[in-house]
């Protein structure tokens, strides 16, 4: 199984280990809520606690009932758990900024607390910051496929072919995964889709008592935000879509996995320059031009002769483990040393680093995250099921893009998914208000610039795009580019988009 935007690492899983995978008990609105005049129909109470950085004391949570099936709105309901940090300056309040999480399958309940540390004061002054765990995730009614423990290993979560290019192991895992979801997923798993997430978002808007809502969606959240801005265009105020997915409705998640091929090619040169810089304590080569062949040679060598790595999962450093580490490291410059040190260990110039293994108590969270991700990808659109076609595509892609070794076009559980999509994917169009701003790095490993251009084209004059000469995933208030940050902040504060697309230089 692949999680196109971010896999749940062991460290992240440990932080999430104590998330309440159930419903939140509603409580009366607090005196502070009443003083702020919040008569929104939600009963705000304390948020679920979990290890790691605590959420801000100002963050409150509420339970919202939404239909399991929107074709039967008065039928069975599930719980959506919503969070909010109200603006400290009600006199400046412009409305709600809903933070749409990525993944798919990521939790979003504590996003307001993170945004409180991330956003500039002029944005925090003007918006209540609202987050939510999507249906199937975390403190909302959760799902699990009950996968075998061994199938949760990070190297299995993306479909890396065998060293000889065979996809037999990937096909077997895809069948096991789909069968487990059929047995254990239940009706909530079948209800998960991006269209239903958009409907859930609009239920949140209504419950908050807002006529229109602003949103900030990042990574997969950019697609979910685009679908919301399409299905509920008249209910949108200011929409910021950050690190953008290709919205092609004929492929949807298939395109997001395939995008890694281009994304790695765009991004790897940034790592190569860093890894060859004089004075870098983790330098792996003398020149940037040497880094790529060095990586490919090392990966091939580890394919043939893996290094024992006691305590890791799997307990060896093989070629696909190295490739997986490369993919994760390209998400942010701060992760470059992780890849460099692993390369140096593989070359025999450093000891292997301490392994990052998921603790047993974190497994339920990983199961939940992975199941929700699979449900979104597989319920949105039908995937081809012909093993021979996947094998052919993998062979061609391995030759064209050896860094990713055929993984981006390989088979997924969706090929054997037991449930047909309940409805066609949403086609993003130019119908609606001109209130969308896309923010995009030029060299994004997960959501490359080419896909962002396709989303911009789908929106037409509804959208403007600010492009930042930077690498990595996430743009706004994430990579220190003052130009890009200023464009997005001005849009959120004033509602004025740039008259035309903006290109921001590096730095």
Secondary structure, DSSP 8 states (H G I E B T S, - for coil): ---SS----HHHHHHHTT---S--------HHHHHTT--SS---B-----SSS---TT-EEEEEEEESSGGGTTS-EEEEEEEEE--S-GGG--EEEEEE--TTT---TTHHHHHHHHS-HHHHTTEEEEEEE-TBSTTSSB------GGGGSHHHHTT---TTS--HHHHHHHHHHHHHHHHH-HHHHHH--HHHHHHHHHHHHHHHT-SSEEEEEETHHHHHHHHHHHHTGGGEEEEEEES-----TTTTHHHHHHHHHHHHHHHHHHHHHHHT-TT-TT---SSHHHHHHHHHHHHHHHHHS-EE-TTSSSSEE-HHHHHHHHHHHTT-GGGHHHHHHHHHHHTTSS---------GGGHHHHHHHHHHHHHHHHHHS-----HHHHHHHHHHHHHH-TTTTTGGGS--GGGG-SS--SS------S-S-S-EEEEEEEE-SSS-HHHHHHHHHHHGGGEEEEEEEEESS--TTTS--HHHHHHHHHHHHH----SS-EEE---
